[in-house]
């Protein structure tokens, strides 16, 4: 079966968040299930620079007012179709905003073009290639299901995956006339959203199947608290909404072979993590302490609960712990962490920005990975932590609830716990969770057992990729050949 994945970012070519990790890992994970997945993505300079032996397969003289072309090829082990339209994508900054931190004002056009081209591919634009399913990721590809629904194809199927309901791609009604959609598409059953145009809303409304990235989040987004205005629509479509848990790339995230670590290790040689802990302390300007080293690798935002963390830093230090924070985000939260580092030199360290190699060292050296999120569709950081024997401390929301087994009395007695959960996402509840974690850390033998359980958890894509393959097959009436054991 041919499936076209459409994503605005794909790891390791370009990444701002977990969407890129999923879009980069899913094609390989599906390979053994009889699904051939190619990925359509924008032709950012970083992407075009890594394309090897690419060939032009289509040209556009009027791509929403600009010229463009499609280049097919491979990069970083991925089969890609890249939309090379310099007027849209050859820009500084990250995929969505300029160097000053403001969204590009023509983002509506940049990602409408991506979605429109995806649909043209689905209709047979390139000779010899015609996918049966288009898998659209997040609002940037949200118009794909709308172009299919209001277009000429009756057989092309669409899957819309919501990675984070908070980012919806909403624009004024004035852009509708330029989207190449029929007039009746500007309706509740189409792209209209509170008088404007909603890209994610269009995808959720028009796709054959809607998925999100964990079973718990699939339930949460059907409530007013987490649905971000789309809960009513999702409830109306509940029979076609599924939660499919994310996995991770088990080769890219492998403590036994990870070159970013100072010392590699396995579940049987977990004592070697101490070498990485010392290297991590040095990298963050921390003292060489044997107390618990708490860590955060995250965008520093309200959603991620960083204000709750900041309010508990003094507690961590008072109890003999340290804290290493890697990330950037809202200025007041960055400043709160920075102020704590000044209050507690050698105990609290902050490194701002994105650093992939350092994030691996954090997983391989820290004792505790903190994710006090107010909402978390899936989360990948806690999966990396489990893989690396770094115990997760998480709020009981979304995918965090689905992937971390809380160290409650029953779980400890059954020896199945892999971390600590807390609820609700409030300062006092997080403080209680920190104290619970400190008590667990004090029992070295039990701690190492919990680390090993986490390292043996199945955090791969195997089960989830099989679920996606089943969804594709059900949509198209296809029987897949499973070659996973061949």
C-alpha positions as a Markdown table, in Angstrom:
| # | Residue | x | y | z |
|---|---|---|---|---|
| 1 | Unk | 0.0 | 0.0 | 0.0 |
| 2 | Unk | 1.2 | 3.5 | -0.9 |
| 3 | Unk | 0.7 | 6.1 | 1.8 |
| 4 | Unk | 1.8 | 9.8 | 1.5 |
| 5 | Unk | 2.7 | 11.4 | 4.7 |
| 6 | Unk | 2.5 | 15.2 | 4.8 |
| 7 | Unk | 4.4 | 17.1 | 7.5 |
| 8 | Unk | 5.9 | 20.5 | 8.0 |
| 9 | Unk | 9.0 | 19.2 | 9.8 |
| 10 | Unk | 10.7 | 15.8 | 9.7 |
| 11 | Unk | 13.6 | 14.7 | 11.9 |
| 12 | Unk | 16.5 | 14.6 | 11.3 |
| 13 | Unk | 16.1 | 17.1 | 8.5 |
| 14 | Unk | 14.4 | 19.8 | 10.5 |
| 15 | Unk | 12.8 | 19.8 | 13.9 |
| 16 | Unk | 11.1 | 22.1 | 16.3 |
| 17 | Unk | 9.2 | 19.5 | 18.3 |
| 18 | Unk | 7.8 | 16.0 | 18.6 |
| 19 | Unk | 5.9 | 16.2 | 15.3 |
| 20 | Unk | 9.3 | 16.0 | 13.5 |
| 21 | Unk | 10.3 | 12.9 | 15.5 |
| 22 | Unk | 7.0 | 11.1 | 14.6 |
| 23 | Unk | 7.1 | 12.1 | 10.9 |
| 24 | Unk | 10.7 | 10.9 | 10.7 |
| 25 | Unk | 10.3 | 7.6 | 12.5 |
| 26 | Unk | 6.9 | 6.3 | 11.2 |
| 27 | Unk | 7.9 | 5.5 | 7.6 |
| 28 | Unk | 10.7 | 3.1 | 8.8 |
| 29 | Unk | 8.4 | 1.6 | 11.4 |
| 30 | Unk | 5.8 | 0.8 | 8.8 |
| 31 | Unk | 8.2 | -0.8 | 6.3 |
| 32 | Unk | 7.7 | -4.3 | 7.7 |
| 33 | Unk | 3.9 | -4.1 | 7.6 |
| 34 | Unk | 3.4 | -3.9 | 3.9 |
| 35 | Unk | 3.0 | -0.1 | 3.9 |
| 36 | Unk | 5.3 | 2.1 | 1.7 |
| 37 | Unk | 5.3 | 5.6 | 3.0 |
| 38 | Unk | 6.8 | 8.6 | 1.3 |
| 39 | Unk | 6.9 | 12.0 | 2.9 |
| 40 | Unk | 6.0 | 15.4 | 1.3 |
| 41 | Unk | 7.5 | 18.3 | 3.1 |
| 42 | Unk | 8.5 | 21.9 | 2.4 |
| 43 | Unk | 11.8 | 22.7 | 0.6 |
| 44 | Unk | 13.5 | 24.6 | 3.4 |
| 45 | Unk | 17.2 | 25.3 | 2.7 |
| 46 | Unk | 18.3 | 22.7 | 5.4 |
| 47 | Unk | 16.2 | 20.1 | 3.6 |
| 48 | Unk | 17.3 | 20.8 | 0.0 |
| 49 | Unk | 20.9 | 20.8 | 1.1 |
| 50 | Unk | 20.6 | 17.2 | 2.3 |
| 51 | Unk | 18.8 | 15.8 | -0.8 |
| 52 | Unk | 21.0 | 13.5 | -2.7 |
| 53 | Unk | 20.4 | 12.7 | -6.4 |
| 54 | Unk | 17.0 | 14.3 | -6.3 |
| 55 | Unk | 15.1 | 14.5 | -9.5 |
| 56 | Unk | 12.4 | 17.0 | -10.6 |
| 57 | Unk | 9.1 | 15.2 | -11.0 |
| 58 | Unk | 6.7 | 18.2 | -11.4 |
| 59 | Unk | 6.7 | 21.9 | -12.0 |
| 60 | Unk | 4.2 | 24.6 | -11.0 |
| 61 | Unk | 4.0 | 27.9 | -12.8 |
| 62 | Unk | 1.3 | 29.2 | -10.5 |
| 63 | Unk | 1.5 | 27.8 | -7.0 |
| 64 | Unk | -0.7 | 30.2 | -5.1 |
| 65 | Unk | 1.0 | 33.0 | -7.0 |
| 66 | Unk | 4.6 | 31.7 | -7.0 |
| 67 | Unk | 6.6 | 29.2 | -8.9 |
| 68 | Unk | 7.6 | 25.8 | -7.6 |
| 69 | Unk | 8.7 | 22.3 | -8.4 |
| 70 | Unk | 8.6 | 18.9 | -6.8 |
| 71 | Unk | 11.9 | 17.0 | -6.2 |
| 72 | Unk | 11.8 | 13.3 | -5.4 |
| 73 | Unk | 14.8 | 11.7 | -3.7 |
| 74 | Unk | 16.2 | 10.3 | -0.5 |
| 75 | Unk | 17.7 | 12.0 | 2.5 |
| 76 | Unk | 18.7 | 10.6 | 5.9 |
| 77 | Unk | 17.2 | 7.3 | 4.9 |
| 78 | Unk | 13.8 | 8.7 | 4.1 |
| 79 | Unk | 11.9 | 8.7 | 0.8 |
| 80 | Unk | 11.0 | 12.3 | 0.2 |
| 81 | Unk | 9.0 | 14.5 | -2.1 |
| 82 | Unk | 10.1 | 18.0 | -1.5 |
| 83 | Unk | 8.1 | 21.1 | -2.5 |
| 84 | Unk | 10.8 | 23.5 | -3.7 |
| 85 | Unk | 9.2 | 26.9 | -3.7 |
| 86 | Unk | 11.8 | 29.5 | -2.7 |
| 87 | Unk | 9.3 | 32.3 | -2.4 |
| 88 | Unk | 7.5 | 30.3 | 0.3 |
| 89 | Unk | 10.2 | 28.4 | 2.1 |
| 90 | Unk | 13.7 | 29.9 | 1.5 |
| 91 | Unk | 13.8 | 32.0 | 4.6 |
| 92 | Unk | 15.8 | 32.4 | 7.9 |
| 93 | Unk | 14.3 | 31.3 | 11.2 |
| 94 | Unk | 12.4 | 28.2 | 12.0 |
| 95 | Unk | 9.7 | 26.7 | 9.8 |
| 96 | Unk | 6.9 | 28.9 | 11.1 |
| 97 | Unk | 8.4 | 32.2 | 12.2 |
| 98 | Unk | 11.2 | 34.6 | 11.4 |
| 99 | Unk | 14.3 | 35.4 | 13.4 |
| 100 | Unk | 12.4 | 38.0 | 15.4 |
| 101 | Unk | 10.0 | 35.4 | 16.7 |
| 102 | Unk | 6.9 | 36.4 | 14.8 |
| 103 | Unk | 4.8 | 34.1 | 12.7 |
| 104 | Unk | 5.3 | 34.6 | 8.9 |
| 105 | Unk | 2.2 | 36.6 | 7.8 |
| 106 | Unk | 1.8 | 34.3 | 4.8 |
| 107 | Unk | 1.8 | 31.0 | 6.7 |
| 108 | Unk | -1.7 | 30.4 | 5.4 |
| 109 | Unk | -0.3 | 30.4 | 1.9 |
| 110 | Unk | 2.8 | 28.4 | 2.7 |
| 111 | Unk | 0.9 | 25.5 | 4.1 |
| 112 | Unk | -2.1 | 25.7 | 1.9 |
| 113 | Unk | 0.3 | 25.2 | -1.0 |
| 114 | Unk | 1.8 | 22.1 | 0.8 |
| 115 | Unk | -1.7 | 20.6 | 1.3 |
| 116 | Unk | -2.9 | 21.4 | -2.3 |
| 117 | Unk | 0.2 | 19.8 | -3.8 |
| 118 | Unk | -0.3 | 16.7 | -1.6 |
| 119 | Unk | -3.8 | 16.3 | -3.0 |
| 120 | Unk | -2.5 | 16.7 | -6.5 |
| 121 | Unk | -0.1 | 13.9 | -5.8 |
| 122 | Unk | -3.1 | 11.8 | -4.6 |
| 123 | Unk | -4.8 | 12.5 | -7.9 |
| 124 | Unk | -1.9 | 11.1 | -9.9 |
| 125 | Unk | 0.2 | 14.3 | -10.6 |
| 126 | Unk | 3.4 | 12.2 | -10.9 |
| 127 | Unk | 3.2 | 9.3 | -13.4 |
| 128 | Unk | 3.7 | 5.9 | -11.7 |
| 129 | Unk | 2.9 | 7.2 | -8.2 |
| 130 | Unk | -0.6 | 7.4 | -6.7 |
| 131 | Unk | -1.0 | 6.9 | -3.0 |
| 132 | Unk | -4.2 | 5.4 | -1.7 |
| 133 | Unk | -4.0 | 7.2 | 1.6 |
| 134 | Unk | -2.7 | 10.7 | 2.6 |
| 135 | Unk | -1.7 | 11.0 | 6.2 |
| 136 | Unk | -1.8 | 14.7 | 7.2 |
| 137 | Unk | 0.0 | 15.9 | 10.3 |
| 138 | Unk | -1.2 | 18.9 | 12.4 |
| 139 | Unk | -2.7 | 22.1 | 11.1 |
| 140 | Unk | 0.0 | 22.7 | 8.6 |
| 141 | Unk | -1.4 | 19.8 | 6.6 |
| 142 | Unk | -5.0 | 20.3 | 7.8 |
| 143 | Unk | -6.3 | 21.4 | 4.4 |
| 144 | Unk | -5.5 | 18.1 | 2.8 |
| 145 | Unk | -8.7 | 16.4 | 3.8 |
| 146 | Unk | -10.7 | 19.5 | 2.7 |
| 147 | Unk | -9.1 | 19.5 | -0.7 |
| 148 | Unk | -9.9 | 15.8 | -1.1 |
| 149 | Unk | -13.5 | 16.1 | 0.3 |
| 150 | Unk | -14.3 | 19.1 | -2.0 |
| 151 | Unk | -12.3 | 17.8 | -4.9 |
| 152 | Unk | -12.8 | 15.3 | -7.7 |
| 153 | Unk | -11.5 | 12.1 | -6.0 |
| 154 | Unk | -14.0 | 9.7 | -4.5 |
| 155 | Unk | -11.4 | 7.0 | -3.7 |
| 156 | Unk | -8.5 | 8.8 | -2.0 |
| 157 | Unk | -8.6 | 8.4 | 1.8 |
| 158 | Unk | -7.3 | 10.7 | 4.4 |
| 159 | Unk | -6.0 | 10.4 | 8.0 |
| 160 | Unk | -5.6 | 13.5 | 10.1 |
| 161 | Unk | -3.2 | 13.3 | 13.1 |
| 162 | Unk | -3.5 | 15.9 | 15.8 |
| 163 | Unk | -0.2 | 16.2 | 17.7 |
| 164 | Unk | -1.3 | 19.2 | 19.8 |
| 165 | Unk | -4.8 | 20.6 | 19.8 |
| 166 | Unk | -3.4 | 24.0 | 21.0 |
| 167 | Unk | -2.0 | 24.8 | 17.6 |
| 168 | Unk | -4.8 | 25.1 | 15.1 |
| 169 | Unk | -3.8 | 27.4 | 12.2 |
| 170 | Unk | -6.7 | 29.9 | 12.2 |
| 171 | Unk | -6.8 | 32.8 | 9.7 |
| 172 | Unk | -9.3 | 35.5 | 8.6 |
| 173 | Unk | -12.1 | 34.8 | 6.2 |
| 174 | Unk | -10.4 | 37.0 | 3.6 |
| 175 | Unk | -8.0 | 34.3 | 2.6 |
| 176 | Unk | -10.7 | 31.8 | 1.6 |
| 177 | Unk | -11.1 | 33.1 | -1.9 |
| 178 | Unk | -7.4 | 32.2 | -2.6 |
| 179 | Unk | -7.5 | 28.6 | -1.3 |
| 180 | Unk | -8.8 | 27.0 | -4.5 |
| 181 | Unk | -11.8 | 25.6 | -2.8 |
| 182 | Unk | -15.4 | 25.8 | -4.0 |
| 183 | Unk | -17.6 | 28.4 | -2.3 |
| 184 | Unk | -19.6 | 25.8 | -0.4 |
| 185 | Unk | -16.4 | 24.6 | 1.4 |
| 186 | Unk | -16.7 | 27.8 | 3.5 |
| 187 | Unk | -19.2 | 26.1 | 5.8 |
| 188 | Unk | -19.5 | 24.3 | 9.1 |
| 189 | Unk | -19.0 | 21.1 | 7.2 |
| 190 | Unk | -15.8 | 22.5 | 5.6 |
| 191 | Unk | -13.1 | 25.0 | 6.6 |
| 192 | Unk | -15.2 | 27.7 | 8.2 |
| 193 | Unk | -14.4 | 28.2 | 11.9 |
| 194 | Unk | -15.9 | 31.0 | 14.0 |
| 195 | Unk | -16.2 | 33.1 | 10.9 |
| 196 | Unk | -12.7 | 32.5 | 9.7 |
| 197 | Unk | -10.7 | 29.6 | 8.3 |
| 198 | Unk | -9.5 | 26.9 | 10.5 |
| 199 | Unk | -6.9 | 24.6 | 9.1 |
| 200 | Unk | -6.9 | 22.0 | 11.9 |
| 201 | Unk | -10.7 | 22.3 | 12.1 |
| 202 | Unk | -10.9 | 21.5 | 8.4 |
| 203 | Unk | -8.7 | 18.4 | 8.8 |
| 204 | Unk | -10.8 | 17.1 | 11.8 |
| 205 | Unk | -14.0 | 17.8 | 10.0 |
| 206 | Unk | -13.1 | 16.4 | 6.6 |
| 207 | Unk | -10.7 | 13.5 | 7.2 |
| 208 | Unk | -11.9 | 9.9 | 7.0 |
| 209 | Unk | -10.1 | 9.1 | 10.3 |
| 210 | Unk | -8.8 | 11.4 | 13.0 |
| 211 | Unk | -6.0 | 10.1 | 15.2 |
| 212 | Unk | -4.1 | 11.7 | 18.1 |
| 213 | Unk | -1.0 | 10.6 | 19.8 |
| 214 | Unk | -2.2 | 8.8 | 23.0 |
| 215 | Unk | -5.4 | 7.1 | 24.1 |
| 216 | Unk | -5.8 | 9.4 | 27.1 |
| 217 | Unk | -5.4 | 12.5 | 25.0 |
| 218 | Unk | -8.0 | 11.1 | 22.6 |
| 219 | Unk | -10.5 | 11.2 | 25.5 |
| 220 | Unk | -9.3 | 14.5 | 26.9 |
| 221 | Unk | -9.8 | 16.4 | 23.6 |
| 222 | Unk | -13.4 | 15.5 | 23.6 |
| 223 | Unk | -13.9 | 17.7 | 26.8 |
| 224 | Unk | -14.2 | 21.5 | 26.9 |
| 225 | Unk | -11.1 | 21.7 | 29.0 |
| 226 | Unk | -8.8 | 20.2 | 26.4 |
| 227 | Unk | -10.7 | 20.3 | 23.2 |
| 228 | Unk | -9.7 | 23.9 | 22.5 |
| 229 | Unk | -13.1 | 24.6 | 20.8 |
| 230 | Unk | -13.2 | 21.4 | 18.8 |
| 231 | Unk | -14.5 | 19.1 | 21.4 |
| 232 | Unk | -18.1 | 19.2 | 20.0 |
| 233 | Unk | -16.9 | 18.3 | 16.6 |
| 234 | Unk | -14.7 | 15.5 | 18.0 |
| 235 | Unk | -17.6 | 14.1 | 20.0 |
| 236 | Unk | -19.8 | 14.1 | 16.9 |
| 237 | Unk | -17.0 | 12.1 | 15.2 |
| 238 | Unk | -16.1 | 9.9 | 18.1 |
| 239 | Unk | -16.5 | 6.7 | 16.2 |
| 240 | Unk | -13.7 | 7.7 | 13.9 |
| 241 | Unk | -11.3 | 9.3 | 16.5 |
| 242 | Unk | -8.5 | 7.0 | 17.7 |
| 243 | Unk | -5.6 | 7.4 | 20.1 |
| 244 | Unk | -2.4 | 5.8 | 18.8 |
| 245 | Unk | 0.5 | 6.1 | 21.1 |
| 246 | Unk | 3.8 | 7.5 | 19.7 |
| 247 | Unk | 6.9 | 5.5 | 19.8 |
| 248 | Unk | 10.6 | 6.4 | 19.5 |
| 249 | Unk | 13.4 | 5.6 | 17.2 |
| 250 | Unk | 15.1 | 2.8 | 19.1 |
| 251 | Unk | 18.4 | 3.2 | 17.1 |
| 252 | Unk | 18.7 | 6.9 | 17.5 |
| 253 | Unk | 17.9 | 6.6 | 21.2 |
| 254 | Unk | 20.0 | 3.7 | 22.4 |
| 255 | Unk | 22.2 | 4.1 | 25.5 |
| 256 | Unk | 24.3 | 1.2 | 24.4 |
| 257 | Unk | 25.5 | 2.9 | 21.2 |
| 258 | Unk | 24.7 | 6.6 | 21.7 |
| 259 | Unk | 27.7 | 8.7 | 20.7 |
| 260 | Unk | 26.5 | 11.7 | 22.7 |
| 261 | Unk | 27.1 | 9.9 | 25.9 |
| 262 | Unk | 30.3 | 10.0 | 27.8 |
| 263 | Unk | 29.8 | 6.3 | 28.7 |
| 264 | Unk | 27.5 | 3.8 | 27.0 |
| 265 | Unk | 25.6 | 1.3 | 29.1 |
| 266 | Unk | 22.8 | -1.2 | 29.2 |
| 267 | Unk | 20.2 | -2.3 | 31.7 |
| 268 | Unk | 22.9 | -4.8 | 33.0 |
| 269 | Unk | 25.6 | -2.2 | 33.3 |
| 270 | Unk | 23.5 | 0.6 | 34.6 |
| 271 | Unk | 26.2 | 1.6 | 37.1 |
| 272 | Unk | 28.0 | 3.2 | 34.2 |
| 273 | Unk | 25.4 | 6.0 | 34.2 |
| 274 | Unk | 27.5 | 7.7 | 36.9 |
| 275 | Unk | 30.1 | 8.6 | 34.3 |
| 276 | Unk | 27.4 | 10.5 | 32.3 |
| 277 | Unk | 26.1 | 12.1 | 35.5 |
| 278 | Unk | 29.4 | 13.6 | 36.2 |
| 279 | Unk | 29.8 | 14.8 | 32.6 |
| 280 | Unk | 26.3 | 16.3 | 32.8 |
| 281 | Unk | 27.0 | 18.1 | 36.1 |
| 282 | Unk | 30.1 | 19.6 | 34.5 |
| 283 | Unk | 28.1 | 20.7 | 31.4 |
| 284 | Unk | 25.6 | 22.6 | 33.6 |
| 285 | Unk | 28.1 | 24.0 | 36.1 |
| 286 | Unk | 26.9 | 21.8 | 38.9 |
| 287 | Unk | 28.9 | 20.4 | 41.8 |
| 288 | Unk | 29.9 | 16.7 | 41.7 |
| 289 | Unk | 27.2 | 15.6 | 44.1 |
| 290 | Unk | 25.9 | 12.1 | 44.7 |
| 291 | Unk | 22.4 | 13.5 | 45.5 |
| 292 | Unk | 19.5 | 13.1 | 43.0 |
| 293 | Unk | 19.9 | 15.1 | 39.8 |
| 294 | Unk | 16.5 | 16.3 | 38.5 |
| 295 | Unk | 16.4 | 17.4 | 34.9 |
| 296 | Unk | 14.0 | 19.1 | 32.4 |
| 297 | Unk | 14.3 | 19.0 | 28.6 |
| 298 | Unk | 11.5 | 21.1 | 27.3 |
| 299 | Unk | 10.0 | 24.3 | 25.9 |
| 300 | Unk | 9.8 | 26.6 | 28.9 |
| 301 | Unk | 6.1 | 27.3 | 28.7 |
| 302 | Unk | 3.0 | 27.4 | 30.9 |
| 303 | Unk | 1.7 | 24.4 | 29.1 |
| 304 | Unk | 4.7 | 22.4 | 30.2 |
| 305 | Unk | 4.2 | 23.4 | 33.8 |
| 306 | Unk | 7.5 | 25.2 | 34.1 |
| 307 | Unk | 6.0 | 27.7 | 36.5 |
| 308 | Unk | 5.1 | 24.8 | 38.8 |
| 309 | Unk | 8.7 | 23.6 | 38.6 |
| 310 | Unk | 10.1 | 27.1 | 39.3 |
| 311 | Unk | 8.0 | 27.2 | 42.5 |
| 312 | Unk | 9.6 | 24.0 | 43.7 |
| 313 | Unk | 13.3 | 24.5 | 42.9 |
| 314 | Unk | 14.1 | 25.6 | 46.4 |
| 315 | Unk | 12.5 | 22.4 | 47.7 |
| 316 | Unk | 14.7 | 20.3 | 45.4 |
| 317 | Unk | 17.8 | 22.0 | 46.6 |
| 318 | Unk | 16.8 | 22.0 | 50.3 |
| 319 | Unk | 16.4 | 18.2 | 50.1 |
| 320 | Unk | 19.9 | 17.7 | 48.7 |
| 321 | Unk | 19.0 | 17.6 | 45.0 |
| 322 | Unk | 20.2 | 19.4 | 41.9 |
| 323 | Unk | 18.4 | 20.6 | 38.8 |
| 324 | Unk | 19.6 | 20.8 | 35.2 |
| 325 | Unk | 17.2 | 22.6 | 32.7 |
| 326 | Unk | 17.7 | 22.5 | 29.0 |
| 327 | Unk | 15.3 | 24.6 | 26.9 |
| 328 | Unk | 14.0 | 28.0 | 26.0 |
| 329 | Unk | 10.6 | 29.7 | 25.9 |
| 330 | Unk | 8.6 | 32.3 | 27.7 |
| 331 | Unk | 10.9 | 35.1 | 29.0 |
| 332 | Unk | 9.5 | 35.2 | 32.5 |
| 333 | Unk | 9.9 | 31.4 | 33.0 |
| 334 | Unk | 13.5 | 31.5 | 31.6 |
| 335 | Unk | 14.2 | 34.3 | 34.1 |
| 336 | Unk | 12.7 | 32.4 | 37.0 |
| 337 | Unk | 15.0 | 29.4 | 36.3 |
| 338 | Unk | 18.0 | 31.8 | 35.8 |
| 339 | Unk | 17.2 | 33.5 | 39.1 |
| 340 | Unk | 17.1 | 30.1 | 40.9 |
| 341 | Unk | 20.5 | 29.2 | 39.4 |
| 342 | Unk | 21.9 | 32.5 | 40.8 |
| 343 | Unk | 20.4 | 31.7 | 44.2 |
| 344 | Unk | 21.8 | 28.2 | 44.2 |
| 345 | Unk | 25.2 | 28.2 | 42.4 |
| 346 | Unk | 26.4 | 24.7 | 41.8 |
| 347 | Unk | 23.0 | 23.3 | 42.5 |
| 348 | Unk | 20.8 | 24.6 | 39.6 |
| 349 | Unk | 22.0 | 25.0 | 36.0 |
| 350 | Unk | 20.2 | 26.4 | 32.9 |
| 351 | Unk | 21.3 | 25.9 | 29.2 |
| 352 | Unk | 19.0 | 27.8 | 26.9 |
| 353 | Unk | 18.2 | 26.8 | 23.3 |
| 354 | Unk | 18.0 | 23.5 | 21.4 |
| 355 | Unk | 20.8 | 21.1 | 21.7 |
| 356 | Unk | 20.1 | 17.5 | 20.5 |
| 357 | Unk | 23.4 | 16.0 | 21.7 |
| 358 | Unk | 23.1 | 17.6 | 25.1 |
| 359 | Unk | 19.5 | 16.3 | 25.4 |
| 360 | Unk | 20.9 | 12.8 | 25.0 |
| 361 | Unk | 23.5 | 13.4 | 27.7 |
| 362 | Unk | 20.8 | 14.6 | 30.0 |
| 363 | Unk | 18.8 | 11.4 | 29.5 |
| 364 | Unk | 21.9 | 9.3 | 30.1 |
| 365 | Unk | 23.1 | 11.2 | 33.2 |
| 366 | Unk | 20.2 | 12.6 | 35.1 |
| 367 | Unk | 18.4 | 10.6 | 37.8 |
| 368 | Unk | 14.9 | 12.1 | 37.3 |
| 369 | Unk | 13.2 | 13.6 | 34.2 |
| 370 | Unk | 10.5 | 16.1 | 35.2 |
| 371 | Unk | 7.5 | 16.7 | 33.0 |
| 372 | Unk | 4.9 | 18.6 | 35.1 |
| 373 | Unk | 2.8 | 19.5 | 32.0 |
| 374 | Unk | -0.7 | 20.9 | 32.3 |
| 375 | Unk | -1.6 | 18.9 | 29.1 |
| 376 | Unk | 0.6 | 16.6 | 27.1 |
| 377 | Unk | -0.8 | 14.9 | 24.0 |
| 378 | Unk | 1.8 | 12.2 | 24.1 |
| 379 | Unk | 5.3 | 13.3 | 25.1 |
| 380 | Unk | 8.4 | 11.7 | 23.8 |
| 381 | Unk | 10.8 | 12.9 | 26.5 |
| 382 | Unk | 9.4 | 10.5 | 29.1 |
| 383 | Unk | 9.9 | 7.6 | 26.5 |
| 384 | Unk | 13.5 | 8.6 | 26.0 |
| 385 | Unk | 13.9 | 8.7 | 29.8 |
| 386 | Unk | 12.5 | 5.2 | 30.2 |
| 387 | Unk | 14.8 | 3.9 | 27.5 |
| 388 | Unk | 17.8 | 5.5 | 29.3 |
| 389 | Unk | 17.0 | 4.6 | 32.9 |
| 390 | Unk | 16.1 | 8.1 | 33.9 |
| 391 | Unk | 13.1 | 7.9 | 36.1 |
| 392 | Unk | 10.2 | 10.1 | 34.9 |
| 393 | Unk | 8.3 | 12.4 | 37.2 |
| 394 | Unk | 5.1 | 13.4 | 35.3 |
| 395 | Unk | 1.7 | 14.9 | 35.7 |
| 396 | Unk | -1.2 | 12.4 | 35.1 |
| 397 | Unk | -2.3 | 13.8 | 31.8 |
| 398 | Unk | -2.4 | 12.6 | 28.1 |
| 399 | Unk | 0.4 | 10.3 | 27.0 |
| 400 | Unk | 2.2 | 10.7 | 30.3 |
| 401 | Unk | -0.6 | 8.8 | 32.0 |
| 402 | Unk | -0.4 | 6.1 | 29.3 |
| 403 | Unk | 3.3 | 5.5 | 29.4 |
| 404 | Unk | 4.5 | 5.9 | 33.0 |
| 405 | Unk | 3.4 | 3.4 | 35.8 |
| 406 | Unk | 3.1 | 5.3 | 39.0 |
| 407 | Unk | 5.0 | 4.1 | 42.1 |
| 408 | Unk | 1.9 | 3.8 | 44.2 |
| 409 | Unk | 1.7 | 1.1 | 46.9 |
| 410 | Unk | 0.2 | -1.6 | 44.7 |
| 411 | Unk | 2.7 | -1.0 | 41.9 |
| 412 | Unk | 5.6 | -1.0 | 44.2 |
| 413 | Unk | 4.5 | -4.3 | 45.8 |
| 414 | Unk | 3.9 | -5.8 | 42.3 |
| 415 | Unk | 7.3 | -4.4 | 41.2 |
| 416 | Unk | 5.9 | -2.9 | 38.0 |
| 417 | Unk | 6.3 | 0.9 | 38.7 |
| 418 | Unk | 8.5 | 2.9 | 36.3 |
| 419 | Unk | 8.1 | 6.5 | 37.6 |
| 420 | Unk | 6.0 | 8.9 | 39.6 |
| 421 | Unk | 2.8 | 10.5 | 38.5 |
| 422 | Unk | 1.0 | 13.4 | 40.2 |
| 423 | Unk | -2.4 | 15.2 | 39.9 |
| 424 | Unk | -3.7 | 17.8 | 39.6 |
| 425 | Unk | -1.0 | 19.8 | 37.9 |
| 426 | Unk | -0.5 | 22.3 | 40.8 |
| 427 | Unk | 2.5 | 23.4 | 42.8 |
| 428 | Unk | 1.6 | 21.4 | 46.0 |
| 429 | Unk | 0.9 | 18.2 | 44.1 |
| 430 | Unk | 4.3 | 18.5 | 42.4 |
| 431 | Unk | 6.0 | 19.1 | 45.7 |
| 432 | Unk | 4.5 | 15.9 | 47.1 |
| 433 | Unk | 5.7 | 14.0 | 44.0 |
| 434 | Unk | 9.2 | 15.4 | 44.4 |
| 435 | Unk | 9.2 | 14.2 | 48.0 |
| 436 | Unk | 8.0 | 10.7 | 46.9 |
| 437 | Unk | 10.8 | 10.6 | 44.3 |
| 438 | Unk | 13.4 | 11.5 | 46.9 |
| 439 | Unk | 12.2 | 8.7 | 49.2 |
| 440 | Unk | 12.4 | 6.3 | 46.2 |
| 441 | Unk | 15.9 | 7.5 | 45.4 |
| 442 | Unk | 17.1 | 6.8 | 48.9 |
| 443 | Unk | 16.5 | 3.1 | 48.4 |
| 444 | Unk | 19.3 | 2.4 | 46.0 |
| 445 | Unk | 18.4 | -1.3 | 45.3 |
| 446 | Unk | 14.8 | -0.6 | 44.5 |
| 447 | Unk | 15.8 | 2.5 | 42.5 |
| 448 | Unk | 18.0 | 0.4 | 40.2 |
| 449 | Unk | 15.2 | -2.1 | 39.7 |
| 450 | Unk | 12.9 | 0.6 | 38.7 |
| 451 | Unk | 15.5 | 2.0 | 36.2 |
| 452 | Unk | 15.9 | -1.5 | 34.7 |
| 453 | Unk | 12.1 | -1.9 | 34.4 |
| 454 | Unk | 11.9 | 1.4 | 32.5 |
| 455 | Unk | 14.7 | 0.4 | 30.2 |
| 456 | Unk | 12.9 | -2.8 | 29.3 |
| 457 | Unk | 9.6 | -1.0 | 28.6 |
| 458 | Unk | 8.4 | -1.3 | 25.0 |
| 459 | Unk | 8.7 | 2.3 | 23.8 |
| 460 | Unk | 9.2 | 1.4 | 20.2 |
| 461 | Unk | 7.0 | 2.1 | 17.2 |
| 462 | Unk | 6.2 | -1.6 | 16.7 |
| 463 | Unk | 2.7 | -1.7 | 18.2 |
| 464 | Unk | 1.7 | 1.8 | 17.1 |
| 465 | Unk | 2.9 | 1.3 | 13.5 |
| 466 | Unk | 0.9 | -1.9 | 13.3 |
| 467 | Unk | -2.2 | 0.1 | 14.4 |
| 468 | Unk | -1.7 | 2.7 | 11.7 |
| 469 | Unk | -1.3 | 0.0 | 9.2 |
| 470 | Unk | -4.6 | -1.5 | 10.3 |
| 471 | Unk | -6.3 | 1.9 | 10.0 |
| 472 | Unk | -4.9 | 2.4 | 6.4 |
| 473 | Unk | -6.0 | -1.1 | 5.5 |
| 474 | Unk | -9.5 | -0.7 | 6.9 |
| 475 | Unk | -10.0 | 2.6 | 5.0 |
| 476 | Unk | -8.9 | 1.1 | 1.7 |
| 477 | Unk | -10.2 | -2.5 | 2.0 |
| 478 | Unk | -6.6 | -3.7 | 1.6 |
| 479 | Unk | -5.1 | -6.9 | 3.0 |
| 480 | Unk | -1.5 | -6.1 | 4.0 |
| 481 | Unk | 1.4 | -8.5 | 3.9 |
| 482 | Unk | 3.2 | -8.4 | 7.2 |
| 483 | Unk | 7.0 | -8.9 | 6.4 |
| 484 | Unk | 8.1 | -8.0 | 9.9 |
| 485 | Unk | 9.5 | -11.5 | 10.5 |
| 486 | Unk | 11.1 | -12.0 | 7.1 |
